[in-house]
Amino acid sequence: MPRRSKWMHLVAGVAAGITFGIFLKLCLRPSSRTSIESCPEAARSRMGPDPLTLINLQSNETVENSNRTLVFVGVMTAEQYLDTRAKAVYETWGQDLPGRIAFFSSEVSRAPGLPLVPLRGVDDSYPPQKKSFMMLLYMYEKYGDRFEWFMRADDDVYVRGDKLGEFLRSVDSRKPQFIGQAGRGTTAERDALALDYNENFCMGGPGVLFSRETLRRVAPHVKYCLKHLYTTHEDVELGRCVAKFAGVSCTWSYDMQTILHHNSSGAAAYTGRLKKREVHRAITLHPVKDHQQLYRLHSYFMNLRIQELRERSLDLHRDIAIAMRELHVPPEEVADFKLPGGVPLFPAKVGEPGYLGDNNILGAPIDFNRYKPDNKEDIIPFDFISKSIYSISNANPKRRIEGPLREAIDDVIREVMEIINAPSRQRGRVIDFNELLYGYTRLQPLHGADHVLDLLLKYRRYRGKKMTAAVRRHAYLQQSFTGIDIRELPLGEPPPVEDPEILSKVDINDYDDFDELSQRQQNSFLDFGKLNFKEAIGNGLEKLHKNLPKVFKWGDASSEEYPISDRRIYFVLPLAGRQEVFGRFMKNYEDIVLKSNEAVSLIVVLYLDIKSPTDYQNSQSLISYYKDLYAKDIKVVTMGSTPFSRGAALTEGIKVVPEDGLAFFIDVDMMFNFISLRRVRINTIKYNQVYFPIVFSEYNPEVVNGEDFNKFKDENLVINTDLGRYVMSSETEVKSDRELANMKYSKEITDDYGYFRQYGFGILSIYKCDFLRVGGFDLNIKGWGLEDVQLFETLIKSNLTVYRIADNSLVHIFHSVDCDKNLEKSQFLMCLGTKASTFGSEKHMMYYMLNHPEVLWPNEGQKKGAS
């Protein structure tokens, strides 16, 4: 008996030890996504959160008193996707639903911050048949009487909440409804699915919708359906269960293919262009395999929503304008008009938060004559569009349609077709766009864009007497500008993405490393053996350094933030001969930089021109003179008698620039002022953006002032003796030195004096590090031109933004162009084009041709001389 008692005590002790060990393991085992929980917390988490608190639903919210109880969306996901797909869904379309959302995953899943329901007894195995049916049972038991509709969705679908709400409110939820994209399987697997000829199922990917009545009939029989599975397809079995117990099948509707859209492109779905008819018409889009694309889709649809609200705002402004005209309120008094009771019509004034815009502009009627020009020069002509675009306002009258204009026309046509087909269901017809035959377009800077489009359409009637016919329609359209929104961007210098040292400084919590982190936490927080005292002290000193006043800080002062006006610009100037022109440039440089202590350095890359060898020595002497006079930073890179190459010169010059320096490639014929320096600094962003200004190029002064080019014969011509200078607005107005310098080195920008070099790419502002990253110039190009075009194309293909805009502060002073016949053919033709374009304007050429008809008809002049 004692021996038996001894063995019993031993067995009981072993059993108790094993039980206690298992209990400790469950309590102390860290979760893959959370820190170690105490035993009571873990026990509570297994009981599950309160269903109403989980989805932020108040106990008194019902379908009768709340607009956020229309639909409950259950998203099936897996533990491995909680931090990617599920999180992206919750942060994007999950916030815009006319209802609530919850995620359903395996029993062991945890995701703080997400409304997650770990289904008891469910794992993440595929196909998720048990997960799907248990989710429906949970929906019915917890929320069956609180929502009108219930939706089963995957974690790789995007749902447009606004369109989903509009659709569901048009359907009677009191009846049993089972809505989805109907499927019957492929021909090869139809027999294996065990479906009759008149049976179908709702494809699970794009989403499935249940009315409350359908869920009420199906949910109590979930366990039966799980025990009687015929296939491994979850959506097929769900459809079979609904058909058996709810008595309804999936909607037989062709429209469901567009409403609940499934893209068969797989992982590439919705990664390209989103401006498509099927994307705009869809309520759900499936599949979105890359969770980052969910954010892109959400941003796109938010922009569409903003566009709709702006259009609504314009309609309201027009209604206000019409009402004010009926009340005989003058336009200038509309902004201060008060409604009965002293309520202001526009409470916020210009510059105040909530300002609604200028009603005189936004409320202008839809009319092609909204803008009334004062003279014929102010008339805005239309451009003609067919296969090409024809315009009188462009230097190239016939050209291909630019990408932005083509995209704008496509957007207009798509929106027109959406408006035309909006009542198609009521009228029993569909109209499809075939092609644009021709059109006219123009842009009014004050009001917006005007379009006249000749559209070839296809009319299809599917109700009554069916017919198909081709029709042509003229569409007169206006795109009106809305209010102006301003967003200020910080003028900082972000680190390059490619820099591994910068990336190593970023503290990134990768969820894949949490298991390793949990192991470290489990060891002990008092593990002195693994404590890095050097790193801890370094981090502490760094924080102390950041919080000290500037006067007590140590280290390199250059690492501190500094105003953008203090950023040093390094002018890189190639020069071969042309000493007189260089003297004019140095006078400009003296007045703008040397006398004002601007943060600018000059690097002159000097070549010896064998045609004018004295210019080489004279240029060096001039540089020495300014260096001695102002003691400023002017460097000279001598190239000797090497054949001139602008690309090679700029490459040698930028070697002198510091690694993080801002280089500005400039020519000796350029004129600049303080405005130019500011624009170079603010428009060039390290690692992100380069600045290609479109400079203003002067015409030949002999042509601009010549009688043959400006008047008909026997007319009097008044010559402007101060050509191109700005005139001071008032003699008594006091100007600062900077303003006077800006006026001195400025020109009047009109079509009579010059033109903007749209195809000139020689002037460039870029940081040296970005220049080196893209590979610099093609040094195989010799002589005049082409090297800047090659660099421009390289920058376009890089990940840098090319900022290009007309800059009226940069003026190219006229000089005669001599084209060397020994140049390459492409360079020689480019040189001839530049020479011709700088001769004079179209108006000058017109006067000359009319005054010298023998140029147009040389044979006529010879005949008169012979007679």
C-alpha positions in Angstrom: 0.0 0.0 0.0 2.8 2.5 0.8 4.5 1.6 -2.5 1.2 2.2 -4.4 0.7 5.5 -2.6 4.2 6.5 -3.5 3.6 5.9 -7.2 0.3 7.7 -7.1 2.0 10.8 -5.6 4.7 10.6 -8.3 2.2 10.4 -11.2 0.1 13.3 -9.7 3.2 15.4 -9.3 4.3 14.8 -12.9 0.8 15.6 -14.1 0.7 18.8 -12.0 4.1 19.8 -13.2 3.2 19.3 -16.9 0.0 21.3 -16.5 1.8 24.1 -14.7 4.5 24.2 -17.3 1.9 24.4 -20.2 0.1 27.2 -18.3 3.4 29.1 -17.8 4.3 28.7 -21.5 0.9 30.0 -22.7 1.2 33.0 -20.3 4.8 33.9 -21.1 4.9 33.2 -24.8 5.2 36.5 -26.6 2.9 37.3 -29.5 4.4 37.9 -32.9 3.0 41.4 -33.0 2.6 42.5 -29.4 4.7 42.6 -26.3 4.3 39.9 -23.5 0.9 39.9 -22.0 0.1 39.0 -18.5 -2.0 36.0 -17.9 -5.2 37.8 -17.0 -4.9 40.0 -20.1 -4.3 37.0 -22.3 -7.3 35.3 -20.8 -9.5 38.3 -21.5 -8.2 38.6 -25.1 -9.3 35.0 -25.8 -12.8 35.9 -24.7 -12.8 38.5 -27.5 -13.7 42.3 -27.3 -17.2 43.7 -27.0 -18.7 43.5 -30.5 -20.2 47.0 -30.3 -17.0 48.6 -28.9 -15.0 46.7 -31.6 -16.6 48.6 -34.5 -17.4 51.8 -32.5 -21.1 51.2 -32.6 -23.3 52.9 -30.0 -25.8 50.7 -28.2 -28.7 53.1 -29.3 -27.7 53.1 -33.0 -30.1 51.4 -35.3 -31.0 51.4 -39.0 -33.8 53.9 -38.2 -31.7 56.6 -36.5 -28.2 56.4 -38.0 -26.8 56.9 -41.5 -23.8 54.7 -40.6 -25.8 51.4 -40.2 -26.5 50.8 -43.8 -23.9 48.0 -44.4 -21.5 45.9 -42.3 -18.5 44.8 -44.2 -16.7 41.7 -43.0 -13.2 41.4 -44.5 -11.6 37.9 -44.5 -7.8 38.1 -44.0 -4.9 36.1 -42.7 -2.4 36.7 -40.0 0.4 37.3 -42.5 -1.6 40.2 -44.1 -2.7 42.0 -41.0 0.1 44.5 -41.2 -0.1 45.1 -44.9 -3.4 44.5 -46.7 -5.7 44.7 -43.7 -4.1 47.9 -42.4 -4.2 49.5 -45.9 -7.9 48.6 -46.2 -8.7 50.1 -42.8 -6.8 53.3 -43.5 -8.3 53.8 -47.0 -11.8 52.7 -48.0 -12.6 51.3 -44.6 -13.0 54.9 -43.3 -15.5 56.0 -46.0 -18.2 53.3 -45.7 -21.8 54.2 -44.9 -21.6 51.6 -42.1 -18.9 49.7 -40.2 -16.1 47.3 -41.0 -14.4 44.4 -39.2 -11.6 42.0 -40.1 -11.9 38.2 -39.5 -8.9 36.0 -39.2 -7.6 32.9 -37.5 -7.9 32.3 -33.7 -4.2 33.2 -33.0 -4.3 36.5 -34.9 -3.6 39.8 -33.1 -3.5 43.3 -34.6 -3.7 46.3 -32.2 -5.5 49.2 -33.8 -7.6 47.1 -36.1 -11.2 45.9 -35.5 -10.1 42.3 -35.6 -12.3 39.3 -34.8 -10.2 36.1 -34.2 -12.6 33.3 -35.0 -12.5 30.5 -32.5 -11.4 27.2 -34.0 -10.5 28.8 -37.3 -7.0 28.7 -38.9 -5.6 30.5 -42.0 -5.7 27.4 -44.2 -6.9 27.8 -47.8 -9.6 27.6 -49.1 -11.2 29.6 -46.2 -14.5 27.7 -46.2 -14.8 27.5 -42.4 -13.6 31.1 -42.0 -16.3 32.4 -44.4 -19.2 30.5 -42.8 -18.1 31.3 -39.3 -17.8 35.0 -40.2 -21.4 35.0 -41.5 -22.5 33.4 -38.2 -20.7 36.0 -36.2 -22.3 38.8 -38.2 -25.7 37.4 -37.6 -25.3 36.8 -33.9 -23.7 40.1 -33.1 -25.0 42.6 -35.6 -28.0 40.8 -37.3 -30.6 43.4 -36.2 -28.3 46.5 -36.5 -27.5 46.7 -40.2 -29.6 46.5 -43.4 -26.9 44.9 -45.5 -23.9 42.7 -45.0 -20.9 42.3 -47.2 -18.3 39.5 -47.5 -15.1 40.9 -48.9 -11.5 39.9 -49.3 -8.5 41.9 -48.2 -7.4 42.6 -51.8 -10.5 44.5 -52.9 -11.2 48.2 -53.0 -14.7 49.4 -52.2 -16.0 52.8 -53.1 -18.2 53.6 -50.1 -20.1 56.5 -51.7 -21.2 54.5 -54.8 -21.9 51.4 -52.6 -24.3 53.5 -50.5 -26.1 54.9 -53.5 -26.5 51.4 -54.9 -27.7 49.7 -51.7 -30.3 52.4 -51.0 -31.9 51.7 -54.4 -32.5 48.0 -53.5 -35.1 46.8 -51.0 -33.3 45.2 -48.1 -36.5 43.7 -46.6 -36.5 41.0 -49.3 -34.0 38.2 -49.6 -31.2 39.5 -51.8 -27.9 37.8 -52.8 -25.9 40.2 -54.9 -22.6 39.6 -56.6 -21.0 38.8 -59.9 -22.6 35.5 -61.0 -20.4 32.6 -62.1 -20.9 29.0 -63.2 -17.2 27.9 -63.5 -15.4 26.9 -66.6 -16.7 24.3 -68.9 -14.1 21.8 -67.7 -14.9 22.1 -64.0 -18.7 22.7 -64.3 -19.5 19.0 -63.6 -17.1 18.9 -60.6 -18.9 21.9 -59.1 -22.2 20.0 -58.9 -24.3 22.8 -60.2 -27.5 22.3 -62.1 -28.1 24.1 -65.4 -30.0 26.9 -63.7 -27.8 27.3 -60.7 -24.9 29.7 -60.1 -22.8 31.2 -57.4 -21.5 34.7 -56.5 -17.7 35.0 -57.2 -16.1 35.9 -53.9 -13.3 38.1 -55.1 -15.2 41.3 -56.1 -17.4 41.0 -53.0 -20.8 39.5 -52.1 -23.8 41.4 -50.6 -26.5 39.9 -48.4 -29.7 41.6 -47.3 -30.6 41.2 -43.6 -33.4 38.8 -44.5 -31.0 36.6 -46.5 -28.5 36.4 -43.6 -31.4 35.7 -41.2 -32.4 32.6 -43.2 -28.8 31.3 -43.8 -26.9 31.9 -40.6 -28.6 29.3 -38.4 -27.7 26.6 -40.9 -24.0 27.4 -41.2 -22.9 24.2 -39.4 -25.0 22.1 -41.7 -23.5 23.7 -44.8 -20.0 23.0 -43.4 -20.8 19.4 -43.0 -22.1 19.0 -46.5 -19.4 20.5 -48.7 -19.2 19.2 -52.3 -16.1 21.1 -53.5 -13.2 23.0 -52.1 -14.4 26.3 -53.6 -15.6 28.6 -50.8 -17.8 30.9 -52.9 -19.5 27.9 -54.7 -20.4 26.3 -51.3 -21.6 29.7 -50.0 -23.9 30.1 -53.0 -25.2 26.5 -52.6 -26.0 27.2 -48.9 -27.8 30.5 -49.7 -29.8 28.9 -52.5 -30.9 26.0 -50.2 -31.9 27.9 -47.1 -32.7 31.4 -48.4 -34.3 30.4 -51.7 -32.4 32.9 -53.8 -29.5 32.6 -56.2 -26.8 35.1 -57.2 -28.1 38.0 -59.3 -28.3 37.2 -63.0 -27.2 40.6 -64.2 -24.7 41.6 -66.9 -24.2 44.9 -65.2 -22.6 43.2 -62.2 -19.5 42.6 -64.3 -18.9 46.4 -64.3 -20.4 47.2 -60.9 -18.4 44.5 -59.0 -15.3 44.6 -61.3 -12.8 41.8 -61.5 -9.6 42.5 -63.4 -8.1 39.3 -64.9 -4.6 40.9 -65.1 -3.6 39.4 -61.7 -0.8 41.1 -59.8 -0.6 43.9 -62.5 -4.3 44.9 -62.0 -4.9 48.6 -61.3 -1.2 49.4 -61.3 -1.3 51.4 -64.5 -3.5 54.2 -65.8 -6.7 54.6 -63.7 -8.6 57.0 -66.0 -10.7 54.2 -67.6 -14.4 53.7 -68.0 -14.5 50.5 -66.1 -12.6 52.0 -63.1 -15.0 55.0 -62.9 -18.1 52.8 -63.1 -17.1 50.2 -60.6 -18.2 49.9 -57.0 -15.6 47.3 -56.1 -12.2 46.7 -57.8 -10.5 43.3 -57.4 -7.8 42.2 -57.1 -5.3 44.7 -55.6 -2.4 42.4 -54.6 0.0 45.2 -53.7 -1.3 46.9 -50.6 0.5 50.1 -51.6 -1.8 50.3 -54.6 -4.7 50.6 -52.3 -3.4 54.0 -51.1 -2.9 55.1 -54.8 -6.5 54.0 -55.6 -7.8 55.8 -52.6 -6.0 59.0 -53.5 -7.4 58.9 -57.0 -11.0 58.4 -55.9 -10.6 61.1 -53.3 -9.5 63.5 -56.1 -12.6 62.5 -58.1 -14.7 63.3 -55.1 -13.0 66.7 -54.7 -13.7 67.4 -58.4 -17.4 66.6 -57.9 -17.6 68.9 -54.8 -15.9 71.7 -56.8 -18.4 71.3 -59.6 -21.2 71.5 -57.0 -19.6 74.6 -55.6 -19.6 76.2 -59.1 -23.3 75.4 -59.6 -24.1 77.0 -56.3 -22.1 80.1 -57.2 -24.0 80.4 -60.5 -27.3 80.0 -58.6 -26.3 82.8 -56.3 -25.3 85.0 -59.2 -28.7 84.4 -60.9 -30.5 85.3 -57.7 -28.5 88.4 -57.2 -29.3 89.6 -60.7 -33.0 88.9 -60.1 -32.8 91.0 -56.9 -31.0 93.8 -58.9 -27.9 93.6 -56.6 -24.9 95.1 -58.3 -22.0 92.6 -58.8 -19.6 94.7 -56.6 -22.1 94.5 -53.7 -22.6 90.7 -53.8 -19.7 89.9 -51.4 -21.3 92.2 -48.7 -24.9 91.2 -49.3 -26.9 90.2 -46.3 -29.9 87.8 -46.1 -33.1 88.6 -44.1 -32.2 88.7 -40.5 -28.8 90.2 -41.1 -27.1 86.9 -42.0 -24.2 87.6 -44.4 -24.3 85.7 -47.7 -20.5 85.3 -47.6 -19.4 85.3 -43.9 -15.7 84.9 -44.6 -13.9 87.6 -46.6 -10.8 87.4 -48.8 -7.9 85.9 -46.8 -10.0 84.5 -44.0 -10.5 80.8 -43.3 -13.6 79.5 -45.0 -13.6 82.0 -47.9 -15.9 80.7 -50.6 -14.3 82.6 -53.6 -15.1 85.5 -55.8 -18.7 85.1 -57.0 -18.1 87.5 -59.9 -15.7 85.0 -61.4 -17.0 81.7 -60.1 -20.6 82.6 -60.7 -20.1 83.7 -64.3 -22.7 82.1 -66.6 -21.8 79.2 -69.0 -21.1 81.2 -72.1 -18.3 81.3 -74.7 -18.3 85.1 -74.4 -17.7 85.3 -70.6 -14.4 87.0 -71.4 -14.8 90.3 -73.3 -11.5 91.6 -74.7 -10.9 95.3 -74.9 -9.1 95.2 -78.2 -8.3 92.7 -81.0 -4.9 91.9 -79.5 -6.7 90.5 -76.4 -8.8 88.1 -78.4 -8.0 84.5 -77.5 -8.1 82.3 -80.6 -9.1 78.7 -80.8 -6.7 75.9 -81.7 -7.9 73.4 -84.2 -7.6 69.7 -83.3 -7.7 66.7 -85.7 -4.8 64.2 -86.0 -2.5 67.2 -85.2 -3.1 70.5 -83.5 -3.1 73.8 -85.5 -2.6 77.1 -83.8 -1.6 80.7 -84.6 -0.1 81.3 -81.1 2.7 78.8 -81.4 6.0 79.1 -83.2 5.2 75.7 -84.8 1.7 76.1 -86.3 1.2 72.4 -86.9 2.4 69.9 -84.3 1.4 66.7 -82.6 -1.1 67.0 -79.8 0.9 67.3 -76.5 0.4 64.7 -73.8 -1.4 67.0 -71.3 -3.8 68.3 -73.9 -4.6 64.8 -75.1 -5.2 63.6 -71.6 -7.5 66.7 -70.9 -9.5 66.0 -74.1 -9.9 62.3 -73.1 -11.1 63.3 -69.6 -13.6 65.7 -71.2 -15.0 63.1 -73.6 -15.2 60.5 -70.8 -17.1 62.9 -68.6 -19.4 63.8 -71.5 -20.2 60.2 -72.1 -20.9 59.6 -68.4 -23.4 62.5 -68.5 -25.1 61.2 -71.7 -25.4 57.6 -70.4 -26.6 58.6 -66.9 -30.3 58.1 -67.9 -29.6 55.1 -70.1 -31.4 52.6 -67.9 -34.6 54.7 -67.9 -34.4 55.4 -71.7 -33.4 51.9 -72.7 -30.4 52.9 -74.8 -26.6 53.1 -74.6 -24.4 55.5 -76.5 -20.7 54.6 -77.0 -17.9 56.9 -78.0 -16.3 56.0 -81.3 -13.8 58.7 -82.2 -13.2 62.4 -82.2 -13.4 63.7 -85.8 -12.2 67.2 -85.1 -12.5 70.0 -82.5 -11.5 73.4 -81.3 -10.1 74.3 -77.9 -8.7 77.4 -76.2 -7.7 78.4 -72.6 -9.0 81.5 -71.0 -6.7 82.3 -68.1 -9.5 84.0 -66.1 -12.4 81.5 -66.5 -11.2 78.2 -67.9 -11.1 76.1 -71.0 -13.5 76.1 -73.9 -14.0 73.1 -76.2 -16.1 72.5 -79.4 -15.9 68.8 -80.2 -17.3 66.9 -83.2 -18.0 63.4 -81.8 -18.7 60.2 -83.8 -20.9 58.1 -81.5 -22.7 54.7 -81.7 -26.3 54.6 -80.6 -27.6 51.3 -79.4 -31.2 50.7 -78.3 -31.9 47.6 -76.3 -35.5 48.2 -75.2 -38.4 48.1 -77.6 -37.3 48.0 -81.3 -33.6 47.1 -81.0 -31.3 49.1 -83.3 -27.7 50.3 -83.7 -26.7 53.4 -85.6 -23.7 55.7 -86.0 -24.5 59.4 -85.1 -22.5 62.6 -85.1 -22.9 65.2 -82.4 -21.4 68.6 -81.7 -20.5 69.2 -78.1 -20.0 72.7 -76.8 -18.2 72.4 -73.5 -16.6 74.6 -70.8 -14.3 73.6 -68.0 -14.4 76.4 -65.4 -11.7 77.2 -63.0 -12.6 77.0 -59.3 -11.1 78.8 -56.4 -7.4 79.0 -55.9 -5.8 76.7 -53.3 -2.3 77.4 -52.1 0.0 74.8 -50.4 3.3 75.9 -49.1 6.1 73.4 -49.5 9.2 73.4 -47.2 12.4 74.4 -48.8 14.5 71.8 -47.3 17.2 69.4 -48.6 15.9 65.8 -48.1 18.4 63.0 -48.0 18.9 60.9 -51.2 16.9 57.7 -51.2 19.8 55.8 -52.5 22.2 56.8 -49.7 22.7 53.7 -47.5 24.2 55.8 -44.7 21.0 57.9 -44.6 18.9 54.8 -44.7 20.8 53.3 -41.8 19.9 56.3 -39.6 16.2 55.8 -40.1 14.5 53.9 -37.3 12.3 51.5 -39.1 10.2 49.0 -37.1 9.8 46.1 -39.6 7.2 43.7 -38.4 9.3 40.8 -39.8 11.8 41.5 -37.0 9.3 41.5 -34.1 10.0 37.8 -33.3 13.6 38.6 -32.8 12.7 41.6 -30.8 10.4 39.6 -28.6 13.3 37.1 -27.9 15.5 40.0 -26.8 12.7 41.3 -24.6 12.2 37.9 -23.1 15.8 37.5 -22.0 15.7 40.4 -19.6 15.7 44.2 -19.6 18.5 44.1 -17.1 20.9 42.1 -19.4 24.0 44.3 -18.8 26.1 42.0 -21.0 24.3 43.2 -24.1 23.9 46.9 -23.1 25.9 49.2 -25.4 27.0 52.0 -23.0 28.9 53.8 -25.8 25.8 54.0 -28.0 23.6 55.1 -25.1 26.0 57.9 -24.1 26.4 59.0 -27.7 22.6 59.2 -28.2 22.3 61.2 -24.9 25.0 63.7 -26.0 23.3 64.1 -29.3 19.9 64.9 -27.7 21.7 67.3 -25.4 23.4 69.0 -28.3 20.1 69.5 -30.1 18.4 71.1 -27.1 21.2 73.5 -26.2 21.0 77.1 -27.2 23.0 77.9 -30.4 25.7 79.8 -28.5 26.6 76.6 -26.5 26.5 74.2 -29.4 29.6 72.5 -30.7 30.5 71.0 -34.0 30.5 72.1 -37.6 28.4 75.3 -37.9 27.8 74.5 -41.6 25.6 71.6 -40.7 23.0 74.0 -39.2 19.9 75.1 -41.2 20.4 78.3 -43.0 18.1 80.6 -45.0 17.6 79.8 -48.6 18.9 83.3 -49.6 22.3 82.3 -48.2 22.7 79.2 -50.4 25.8 79.7 -52.5 25.5 79.5 -56.2 28.4 78.5 -58.3 28.3 80.1 -61.8 30.1 77.9 -64.3 30.9 80.0 -67.4 32.6 78.5 -70.5 34.5 81.2 -72.5 36.4 81.2 -75.8 37.4 84.6 -77.0 34.7 87.4 -77.0 36.5 89.6 -74.5 34.2 92.6 -75.1 31.1 90.5 -74.4 32.8 89.0 -71.3 33.5 92.6 -70.1 29.8 93.3 -70.3 29.0 90.1 -68.4 31.5 91.0 -65.7 29.9 94.5 -65.3 26.6 92.7 -64.8 28.2 90.3 -62.3 29.8 93.3 -60.5 26.6 95.2 -60.0 24.5 92.2 -58.9 27.0 90.0 -57.0 30.3 91.8 -56.1 28.8 95.0 -54.8 26.0 93.3 -52.9 27.9 90.5 -51.2 25.5 87.9 -52.7 26.5 84.2 -51.9 27.7 83.6 -55.5 31.0 82.3 -56.8 32.2 82.5 -60.4 34.1 79.7 -62.2 35.4 80.7 -65.6 36.5 77.9 -67.9 38.8 79.7 -70.3 39.8 78.5 -73.8 42.4 80.1 -76.1 40.7 81.1 -79.3 43.2 81.0 -82.1 41.1 83.5 -84.1 41.5 86.1 -81.3 44.5 85.1 -79.1 44.7 88.5 -77.3 41.2 87.9 -75.8 42.7 85.1 -73.8 45.2 87.3 -71.9 42.7 90.2 -71.7 40.1 88.0 -70.1 42.6 86.8 -67.5 43.6 90.3 -66.7 40.0 91.4 -66.3 39.4 88.5 -63.9 42.5 89.5 -61.9 41.3 93.1 -61.8 37.9 92.2 -60.2 39.6 89.7 -57.8 42.0 92.4 -56.6 39.3 95.0 -56.4 36.7 93.0 -54.4 38.7 90.1 -53.0 36.0 87.8 -54.0 35.9 84.1 -55.1 36.5 84.0 -58.9 38.2 80.9 -60.1 39.7 80.2 -63.5 40.0 76.8 -65.2 42.4 77.2 -68.1 41.9 74.8 -71.0 44.6 76.2 -73.3 44.3 75.7 -77.0 42.1 72.6 -76.6 39.2 72.7 -79.2 36.2 74.3 -77.6 33.5 71.9 -76.3 30.8 73.3 -74.1 30.0 70.0 -72.4 33.7 69.4 -71.6 34.1 73.0 -70.3 31.1 72.7 -67.9 32.3 69.2 -66.8 35.8 70.7 -65.9 34.2 73.7 -64.2 31.8 71.7 -62.0 34.8 69.8 -60.7 35.7 72.9 -58.7 32.3 73.0 -57.2 31.9 71.4 -53.7 30.2 68.0 -53.6 26.9 69.5 -52.2 27.2 72.8 -54.1 24.6 74.4 -56.3 25.9 74.8 -59.9 24.4 77.2 -62.4 25.5 76.7 -66.0 25.4 80.1 -67.7 26.6 81.7 -71.0 28.5 84.9 -71.5 25.6 86.4 -73.5 23.2 86.1 -70.6 21.9 89.0 -68.5 20.6 88.3 -65.0 19.5 90.1 -61.8 18.6 89.5 -58.2 15.3 87.8 -59.2 17.3 85.3 -61.3 19.4 84.3 -58.2 16.3 83.8 -56.1 14.6 81.6 -58.7 17.7 79.5 -59.1 17.8 78.9 -55.3 14.1 78.1 -54.8 13.6 76.0 -58.0 16.5 73.7 -57.5 16.1 71.0 -54.8 18.8 68.6 -54.0 18.1 65.0 -54.8 14.7 65.9 -56.2 14.5 68.7 -58.8 16.6 70.5 -61.4 15.8 73.9 -63.0 15.8 74.5 -66.7 14.7 78.1 -67.2 13.3 79.1 -70.6 15.2 82.3 -71.2 14.1 85.4 -73.2 16.2 85.8 -76.3 16.5 89.2 -78.0 16.0 89.8 -81.7 18.5 91.6 -83.9 18.4 95.3 -82.9 18.9 96.3 -86.5 15.7 94.5 -87.4 13.7 95.7 -84.4 14.6 99.4 -85.2 14.8 99.0 -89.0 12.3 100.9 -91.1 11.9 98.1 -93.6 10.8 95.8 -90.7 8.4 98.0 -88.9 6.4 100.1 -91.3 5.2 100.3 -94.9 7.0 102.7 -97.3 6.3 106.4 -96.8 5.1 105.9 -93.2 6.7 107.7 -90.3 8.5 105.5 -87.7 9.0 106.6 -84.1 12.2 104.8 -82.9 12.4 103.9 -79.2 15.8 105.2 -78.1 15.7 103.2 -74.8 14.7 99.9 -76.4 13.6 97.2 -74.0 14.1 99.2 -70.8 11.5 99.3 -68.1 10.2 102.8 -67.4 9.8 103.9 -63.8 6.2 104.3 -62.8 6.8 107.5 -60.9 9.7 110.0 -60.8 9.1 110.7 -57.2 9.0 107.0 -56.2 12.1 106.0 -54.2 13.8 102.8 -55.3 16.2 100.6 -53.4 19.6 99.7 -54.8 18.4 96.2 -55.5 15.3 97.4 -57.3 17.4 99.8 -59.4 19.8 97.0 -60.3 16.9 94.7 -61.2 15.5 97.5 -63.5 18.9 98.1 -65.0 19.3 94.4 -65.9 15.8 93.8 -67.2 14.2 94.0 -70.6 10.6 94.6 -71.7 9.2 91.2 -72.6 7.1 91.6 -75.8 6.9 89.8 -79.1 8.5 92.8 -80.8 11.8 92.6 -78.9 12.4 88.8 -78.6 11.1 85.4 -77.8 11.3 82.7 -75.2 13.7 79.9 -76.2 11.3 77.0 -75.8 13.9 74.6 -77.3 16.9 76.0 -75.6 18.4 73.9 -72.8 21.8 75.4 -72.2 21.0 77.2 -69.0 20.7 74.8 -66.1 20.7 74.9 -62.3 21.6 71.6 -60.7 23.4 70.3 -57.6 26.7 68.7 -58.3 25.7 65.4 -56.6 22.7 65.1 -58.9 24.8 66.0 -61.9 27.2 63.2 -61.1 24.4 60.7 -60.4 23.0 61.1 -63.9 26.4 60.8 -65.6 26.9 64.4 -66.7 27.4 65.5 -70.3 28.2 63.3 -73.3 31.9 64.3 -73.8 31.9 62.8 -77.3 30.0 65.8 -78.6 32.3 68.4 -80.0 31.7 72.0 -81.0 28.4 73.9 -80.8 25.2 72.6 -79.3 23.5 69.2 -78.7 25.2 68.4 -75.5 22.5 70.2 -73.5 19.7 68.4 -75.3 21.3 65.1 -74.4 21.6 66.0 -70.8 18.0 67.2 -70.7 16.8 63.9 -72.1 18.9 62.0 -69.5 17.4 64.0 -66.7 13.9 63.4 -68.0 14.5 59.7 -67.9 15.9 59.9 -64.3 14.0 60.1 -61.1 14.7 63.8 -60.8 11.9 66.3 -61.5 12.7 68.7 -64.4 11.2 72.1 -63.5 11.0 74.2 -66.7 9.3 77.6 -66.9 9.7 80.9 -68.7 12.0 83.2 -66.7 11.8 86.8 -67.8 14.7 87.8 -65.5 17.2 85.8 -67.7 17.7 87.6 -71.0 20.0 86.4 -73.8 21.5 89.5 -75.4 21.5 89.3 -79.2 24.7 88.4 -81.0 25.3 87.2 -84.6 25.5 83.4 -84.9 28.2 81.9 -87.1 27.6 78.3 -87.9 30.7 76.3 -88.7 30.1 74.1 -91.8 32.4 71.5 -90.2 29.9 70.7 -87.5 27.9 67.5 -87.5 24.8 67.7 -89.6 22.4 67.7 -86.6 24.4 70.4 -84.9 24.7 72.5 -88.1 20.9 72.3 -88.7 20.3 73.3 -85.1 22.6 76.2 -85.4 20.9 77.4 -88.5 17.5 77.2 -86.8 18.8 79.3 -83.9 20.3 81.8 -86.3 17.0 82.2 -88.1 14.8 82.4 -85.0 16.9 85.2 -83.5 16.7 87.4 -86.6 13.3 89.0 -86.0 9.6 88.4 -85.3 6.9 87.3 -87.7 5.6 90.9 -87.8 9.1 92.2 -88.8 9.3 89.6 -91.6 5.8 90.5 -92.8 6.7 94.2 -93.2 10.0 93.3 -95.0 8.2 91.0 -97.4 5.5 93.5 -98.2 8.1 96.3 -98.7 10.3 94.0 -100.9 7.9 92.0 -103.1 10.9 91.0 -105.3 11.8 88.6 -102.4 8.5 86.8 -102.8 8.3 87.0 -106.6 11.9 87.3 -107.9 10.8 86.5 -111.5 8.5 89.5 -111.6 11.3 91.8 -110.8 13.5 90.4 -113.5 10.7 90.8 -116.1 10.2 94.5 -115.2 13.9 95.1 -115.5 14.0 93.4 -118.9 11.1 95.4 -120.2 
